[in-house]
Amino acid sequence: MRLRAAGCVFAEDEAALLAAEAATPQELDALVALRASGRPLEHVVGWAEFCGLRIAVGPGVFVPRRRTEFLAGLARRALREAVARAPRPVAVDLGCGSGALAAALAADAVPGAELHAADVDPVAVQWARRNLAAFGARVHQGDLFDALPSELRGRIAVLTANMPYVPSGEIGLLPSEARDHEPRVALDGGPDGLAPHRRVAAEAAAGWLAPGGVLLVETSDRQAAGALAAFRSAGLAARVERCTETDATAVIGTQPSENPAIRIPRADP
């Protein structure tokens, strides 16, 4: 079988999936050839499963990982708690890629939440708009917080930021599916893999998070201590959450309820 010869570990399962997607034997042959050439399976079939959803993906966009479902679950819980505290809380998926995290939040049917997503990569923004169109989320293009409308400052109750965290020197060690077919901007986290986390934590705490708002990021277990330190250095109360079943690690930072960086006008007496 060509898939097994190409090194696909789950060749039989992949063959069944490709067969289900193909309308003709000729189309199946073409799909198998693409997969055997090293293209990610999700790019070949055009979708990735994430939190029970089919997220549309294709060449040039980061494929959402199953381990990130742990981060999505934490964010869903945080958004439900935010809805219980106040009407119409704001949720933002920063560095959204295909929009998978934002879609998972929206599909949770949290009533009254205002949902935004943003990415610096125009290709990712196109995919996110496609995946989030049915949910009424607003998708913005730009570099992190520069992409967001200024009226969101101090109002974000839940901020997910699945930033790249592969150290620059380790990009070459990634499987070819990621290294050759996914955008480097979605993989490269700088010298120690935590440069984007530091920037997001600092800017979120400096005025974007609402009082009591939470920032949630994914990282590796070996980088968790560094991410935790970055969050605390920014002024966030932070903790680490782990899921041994999926080998997932998340860091959650909470904005103090009274944050001097956020200036809310007092009502006239």
N, C-alpha and C positions, 0 to 999 in steps of 0.2 A: 504494500500500500504506500502511495506517495507521501501521505502525511506522516506515517511512522518513519519512513526513510528520511524525511526532512527534519526529524527530531521532535515532532509533536508528541508530548508525553501522553496526552489523552486523545490519541488519534481516532479511536473508534467513536468516542463521544462527539468529537469535532466533525467527523464524517457524517454522523447522523444529523447534526445541526445544519451542516451545509446542504445535505440532501433535502431537508425540510424547507430550506430557503429557495432552492433551485426549482424553476418551473419546467426545465427540460434537461435531458442528459448533457447537452452542450453547455448549458449554463452551469450545471454542476461541475463539469470539467474545468470551466473557467474559474470558478470559485476555489476549487481544490488547488489549481495552479497558483492563484494569488496567495493562498495560505501557505503552500509549500515554499513559496519564494521568501517567506518570513514576515509577511504583513500580519498585523494583529488580527486574530479571529474576529474581534468586534468590528474592526474596520471592514473586514470582508463581508460580514453579514449585515452591517449597517446599524447595529444596535448593541447595547450592553445592558444586562440586567442589574438594577440597583434598587434596593429596598422594594422589590416587587414591581418595579416600573421598567418599561423598556425605554432606555435613554438613547436617542439617536446620536450616533457618532460616525466619524469617517476620517479619511486621511487629513492629517494636520491638527487633530484635536486629541487631548489627553483622554485616555480611557478610564472611566471611574473604576476604582478598585473595590472589591467586595469588603476589604477590611475597613473602608471608610464608612460603611453602614453603621459601624459603632459610633462614629462621630455624628452621623445623622440622627441616630437614636438619642444621643445626649442633647443635640440641638432641638429636636422635637419636644423633649421634656421641658427644656428651658423655655421654649416658646409657649407651650401650654401654660406654664407657670406665669409668664409675662401677661398672657391674655387674661388670666384670672385676677391679676393685680390691677390692670388698667385697660381701658378700651383702645383698640387699634394700635397695638405696639408695632414697632418697625423691626423687621428682620432683614439682614443683608448677607448675601453670599459673595464674599470678596475673593477675587481670583477664581471665578466660578467655573472656568473651563466649559464643559458641555452643559452646565447648569444642573447637574445631578443632585447636589445637595439642596439647592433651592427647590427643585421639583419634589424632593422627598419631604421638605417642610410643607410645601403647598398641598401635596397629596394627603397630608395628615389631617386635612380638613379643619385646620385651626381657624375658627371664625374671627373675622375682624382684624387679622394681621395684615400689615402693609409690607409687601415683599419686593426687594430689590436684589439685583445681581450685577456683577461687574467683572470685567477682565481686560487686560491690556492687549491681548491678542485678538485682532479682528476676526480671524477664523473661528476662535472659540466663541466670540460674541454671536456670530451667525448661528452656530449650533445651539447656544443657550437660548437665543430668541425662538428658535424652532421648538425646543423642548419645553419652554415656559409659556408659550403663547396661550395655551389653553387655561393657564392659571392666572392670567392677568398681571403677571410680575413685570416690573420694569427692568430692562437690561441696559447697562451703560458700558461704554468703552473708555478706558483710560488707565493710568498707572495708579493702582490701589485706590486710596481715598480721593485722589484727584478726579476720578471718574464719577463720584457721587454728587448729587445735588446738594448745595450748601445748606438747604433747609433740613437736611437729616442730621446736622451737627447737634450733638447732645441728645439725640432722640433714639438711637439704636439700642433696642432691648436685647437682641440676639444677633451676634456677628459671627458667622462661620468664615474661616479663612484657611482653606486647605492648601497652604503654601508649599512650594517645592522644598524638600529638605534633604536631597541627596547632595553631599559635599561635592564641589566642583571636580576634585581629583578622582572621584569614584564614578563619574558618569560613564567612563569607558568600561566599567565592570558590569553595567546593567545588561540585562538580556537585550538582544538585538531588536526585539519587538519594540521596546521602549527607546533604546538608544538611537535607532535608525528611523523610527516612524512616528515618534511623538515629539512635540516642540521642546527644545532645550529649556525655554523659559518656564515650562511647566515641571521641569525636573531639577534644575540647578539651584541649589540653596546657598551658594557661596562657599567660602573656604571650609567652614565647619557645618554647613547645611542649615544654619539658623539665622542667616542674615535677614531673610524676609520676615521671620517671626519677630525679630527684634524691632524691625521697622513698624510692623503692624501693631504690635503691643504698644509701642511708644505713641503712635499717632492715635490709636483707638482711645487710650487713656487720657490723652491730651485734650480731648474735646468731642470725639465722635460718639462714644458710648453714653447712654443715658445713665443717671444715677442708679446703681443696682444692675446695670446692663452687663451682659456676659460676652466674652470672647472665647471661641472654641477653635482649637487648631489640632491637627494631627501631626505626630512626629514619630520617631523611632524610640524604642525603649532606651537605647544608649544615649539619645539626645534629650531625653525628658528633663534631666536635671538642668541642662543649659537653657532649655525653653522656659522652665519654671523660674529660673533666675532672671531671665529677660522680662517675664511678666511682672515679677515682684519689683524689679528695678524700675519699671514703668509706673508703679504705684497700684497695681492690681493685686487683689487677694487671689492667690492661685493655688491650684491643686492638680494632681495627676490622676487620670482614670485609665485603667487597663482592662483589656479583654483578652484572656489567655486563649480562648477558643479561636479567635481570628488573628491573634498576635498583633492587636491594635493598641496604640497608645495615644491618648489625647491629653491636652493641657487645657484647663478651663480657668479663665481669669474673670474676676468680678470687679466692676467699678465700685468704689465706695459710694454709699448713698449720698454722702456730702462730699462732692469733688470741687475743690476751688477752681479747677481749670474750666468748669462749666458754669457760666454766669447766666442765671435765669432771672429775668427782670422781676422785681417785686411789684405786686399790685399796689396802686395808689391807696393810701389810707382813706 
